[in-house]
Amino acid sequence: MNSSALALDQAQADDRADFQEAVLAGLSHVPRAIPPKFLYDARGSALFDAICELPEYYLTRTETAILQKCGGQIAKLAGPHCALIEFGSGSSVKSRLLIEALPDPAAYVPIDISRRHLDATAAKLRGDYPSLKVEPVCADYMALTELPVEVSPARRRLGFFPGSTIGNLDPGEAVAFLRRTRRLLGPGGALVLGVDLKKDPRRLHEAYNDAAGVTAQFILNLLHRMNRELGANFDPAGFEHEAFYNAAEGRIEIYLKSLRPQMVMVAGRRFAFAAGERIHSEYSYKYDDAGIAALARSAGFTITRTWTDPGRLFAVIYLNGMP
Ligand code: AVJ
């Protein structure tokens, strides 16, 4: 085996150890909760891509349409020779819109926890944009305070955090993340942020309870992942996906709910579930203009511009960091 294959094996072993530690801690915690980043193994990422195509899941197509329209204006605000830095890049579909709009970008820096996703995406981008410097960073962007030194110098760092991924964070965590990001982007830095907006609760409910049941599969995949990777013995038919809008908190809440009393082994430890007992899977916070303004202000950003779709479902915001 060559050294890069060994490095990949080691990375996989580390991922598994992180997953196990988080699962055992999360299942021991009251109430039970497993962080949403663990939804994205290979199968979970494919299911999430399928969610983005669902008729009920308006977020992805609405944000893409906004970016297609405002790309030129973003490019004008950002100017030439930016390093575009994407937090949680996945397959980098939306970043292509910015890469193509920006005048002569200095580099594209996708940050992602999945080594395999990152390498595959970087290879494709290098093929499609031969003159673009692609400098992937394999890291959990929630834990990142600085970029590795090998990132090339640029006139400005332009951060990109699309998809309303910020909605996974509670408001306190969101402010902490934005503050850290503002420092990471440095003097002259700016951030393009995608945020899902508050709207008719029925519309929100449907986006997380699709008729085809893909969202349920996506959330239930976490049980399959624990079975595969941690030798757990969850019966996926013994749980259901539960998602609802909590208007008071302004968030969708998603859980795995036990349908009956049951005992489950995970990594050699035994966990008892009562009928109706839940494992929290994720929050998806929704914002209005005032909420976005408060978030930006608390993090030390100023809002330069906001773009929305005609139905005001989603917002793309250009934030200026340090002068
Ligand atoms: C990737 C966090 C933006 O909250 O809409 C979609 C995740 N979960 N359907 C979202 C998700 C269930 C998604 N984010």
Boltz pocket constraint, residues with backbone or C-beta under 6 A from the ligand:
constraints:
  - pocket:
      binder: B
      contacts: [[A, 51], [A, 59], [A, 163], [A, 164], [A, 165], [A, 167], [A, 168], [A, 207], [A, 208], [A, 215], [A, 218], [A, 282], [A, 283], [A, 284]]
      max_distance: 6.0
